[in-house]
Amino acid sequence: MLLDVSGLTGLPGGPYHFTLAAGECVVISGASGIGKSLLLRMVADLDENHGDVSLHGVSRASMPAPHWRRQVIYNPAEPGWWAEQVRPHMRPAEAALALLPRLGLQEKLLDAPVSQLSTGERQRMALIRAVIREPRVLLLDEPSSALDEASTLRMEALLAQLTTTGMGLVVVTHNEAQARRIAHRRYVMTSGCLAEIIV
């Protein structure tokens, strides 16, 4: 098993249990405010939590937090940026250049100020920023919330291709049609628990 989450508890409640195989896309849905984003942040070890989380059988507790977060990357719905321009966030730049057309983005945006990008452009750039770091697991929080239908379908095609490389995806989405298109397995989050549902 690529990712194994067992007895995870924190601010949104718990204990939460779920697994993720290599090359699998797991979708988590549930009501707004129930704690789905917080759950992803706990898995990434960004918020206080307790429980057992492992990657390929290696416990998260056995490795430094930065090492874990390089392998298990959380990509929020509203990404943060630490430089004024886009390009400093994109290393290696060659890998980013290869992905730009896949998401309908122009090369010139790499040299644009982040503040001049639309919300949808920032969302797609943040996905590229995460993908080129080659994590084993990508935790995506509403990755298409600011995208139109065409851009959403491009993004989903990229996600499908990533799973063929063995990358595992955990995607939080309110878009039921999207969940049906991309999920290999699905969970619904209710107050304090996750329940697997039949795809």
N, C-alpha and C positions, 0 to 999 in steps of 0.2 A: 504494500500500500504506500502511495506517495505521501499523503498527508493523513494523519490520524488525530482527531480531536476528541478527547475523552474527559468528561467531567469538568468542562470549562465553565467557570462562573466569574461574574463581575457585575458591573453596574446594571446591565440589562437583565440580570437574573441568571438562570441556569439551574442545574448543570446542562450544558449543551454537548451533544455527541454527534459527530458526523465523520465520514471518511471521504477521501478523494483519491482516485487512481491516476496514474500517469496517463496523460492524453485524454482525460475526462473533463467535461464541463458540468459542474453542479450549480444549479440555480436555487437561490433562496428568495422566497417571496414572503409577504406578510404586510400587515397594516402599517401605515406611516407612523413613525414614532415608537414602534414596538422594540427597536434596538438592533436592527439588522446591520447598520453601519458600525455600531459599537461592537457587535460580534466580530466583524471583519477586523476591526482595529485590535481586538483582543487576540485574535489568531496571529496577527502581525506583531504582537507584543508591544503595541503602542500605547495601550491603556492598561491600567492595573487589572490583573486577572489571576485566577488560580485554576489549576487543573493540569492535565497532561496533554501536550501537543508534541507530535514527533514528525520528522521528515525522513522518509525511507528508513524508519525504525530508529532513527537517532533523535533522542529527546531534545527539545528546545532548551531545556534547562542545562544541558551539557555544553552549550556553545555560547560565545559572547553574543549579546543582542545585535550588534551591527552585522555579524556574520549571518544570523538568522534572517535579518531584514533584507539582506542582499539576495537571499534565496526565496523568501516569501514576501512579495512586494504588495503593499496596499495602495490602490489607486483610487482616491476619493472622487466623488461627483464634482466637487469644486476644488481642483488641484491648486496647490501652492507653488509659487515661483520665487527663487532667491536672487535671480539676476534680472536686469532690466530687459535684456535681449533674449530671444529664444535660443540662439545657437549655443551659449555656454551650458545649457541644460542637456544638450544632445551629444553625448559621447558614447561610442564613436559616431562622428558625424556621417561617415559613409553608410552606416547601417540605417541611420535616420533618413538619409536621402533615398534609400531604396524603398522605404515604407511610405513616404509622403504621397506618391501617386496612388498607392493602394487605398488611401483614405481620402482621396480627392483633394489633396493639399498641394499648393504650389511651392517650389523650392525657395522662392524669394521670401517666404514667411520665416525661414530660418534666421534671416537678418532683420526681422521686424521687432519692434518693441513688443513685449508681452501685452502691454496695455492696449495696443492697437488691434489685437486679435479679437475676433468675436468669441462669444462663450463657447460655441460649437468648435471653433478652431482650437481654442485652448484645451478643450476636452480631448480632441483627437491628438493634439501634440503631446498631451500628458500621457496618453496611451502609448504613443511611440516612445516617449522617454522611458517608460517602464519596460516595454518590450525589448528595447536594445540593450538593456542590462541583463537580459537572458536569465530571468529567475526560473526556478523550478515550479513555483506556484505564483499565480497572479490573482489577487483579490480585487475584483472590480465592483465599485459601488455606483450603480446607475450609470454605466458607461455611455449610454446614448440619450441621456435625459435632455440634452440641448441640441440634438441632431434631427435633421429632417429625415424622411423615409429613405432617400437614396443614400445619404451618408450613413444611416443606421445599417443598411444592408451591406455596405462596403466594410463597415466595422465588424459585422458579424462574420463576413467571409474571412477576414483576417483572423478572427478568433478561432474559426474552424481550422484554418491552416496551422495555427499555433498548436492546437491539440494533436495534429499529426506529427509534430516534432517531439511529443511526449510531455509538453508543458501542461500542468493542471490548472484549471480555471474555476474559481468560485465567483459567481456573478449574482449580485443583488439587483433585482429589477422589479418595477411595478408593471411592466409591459407584458401582459399575458401572452400576446402573440409572439413576442420575442422569446419569452421563456419556452414556449412550445417549439420554436425553431432551433434554439441552440442547446437546450439541456439534454444531457445524457441521463441525469437523475435530478430530482427536485425535492426540496424541503420547503415546508411552510413553517414560519416562525409565529408562535403565539406567545402569550405571556409566560416567559420563563422556560420555554422548551422548543425543540425542533422536532417536527414529524416528517418522515419521508412520505412522499405521495407518488402514486403511480404515474409515470410519464405516458 
